[in-house]
Amino acid sequence: MKCLMCQRELGYGGITDILFGDDPLCISCRRQWRKKRVSFQFEGHRLRSSYLYNKAFSQCLIQYKELGDEALKDAFLYEEKKWFRRTYRGFAALMMPSAAAKEERRGFSHLKRMFECTGIEILEPFVKTGTDEQKGKGKAERREMETGILLKPDAVLPEKIVLCDDTVTTGSTFRGALRALENYRGKTEIYTVSVNSRWL
């Protein structure tokens, strides 16, 4: 079996690579990710993250999310799925929405597939209008993105939820989801696989 990023045979890195060879990434590629669990308050809710967003993480995310390499789905939470399951026991994981055109082009729900390995209940209660692109947007445009996230009329939410995404850059997506949940009275937490260092 080969590493899904560098295409080298898994196991070349030594005994650890052989013993834990179900990781889709080889030891070398995995070590380039900056593992760092962080926790801070975001809009009055606890936000946790497992990695600092860097070039290696970005390249893997682009290959998975933008190039449609669905085989990478388990790479992102491979090291964290047991911790995630323990931390959010009793919660339902609410996936942040993608723009409909992007998801149709991709052919699969990238967040749903990414979080399936955790084994906890996954819900997709939001819809998103407009685009996902945040780069280069001003404050007013980001505000429009926040109002473009809506809760589906038939959505039924449990008492404890965790909003989930692959990364947080400006925070606009999470703010939009929290705005859509303004009438929700249960417990809300936030988890993102990676976090931009600007939040630290």
Number of C-alpha atoms within 10 A of each C-alpha: 11 15 20 20 16 11 11 15 14 21 18 14 13 10 10 11 17 15 10 13 18 14 21 22 26 25 20 14 16 19 11 12 18 16 15 13 14 15 14 14 11 15 11 9 14 14 20 20 23 22 21 22 22 15 12 15 20 14 12 21 21 12 16 20 21 14 12 16 16 17 12 22 21 20 20 25 20 17 14 16 18 13 12 17 15 12 10 17 13 14 20 20 25 24 22 22 23 21 16 15 13 15 15 11 11 17 11 14 17 24 20 19 15 21 26 16 18 20 12 18 14 20 17 16 18 20 16 21 17 13 13 15 10 15 9 8 11 9 11 9 12 20 15 14 22 22 17 19 27 19 17 12 8 7 10 9 15 11 12 16 21 21 20 26 24 21 21 21 15 16 16 20 25 22 18 22 25 20 17 18 17 8 8 13 10 11 12 19 19 21 24 18 22 27 26 15 12 10 13 9
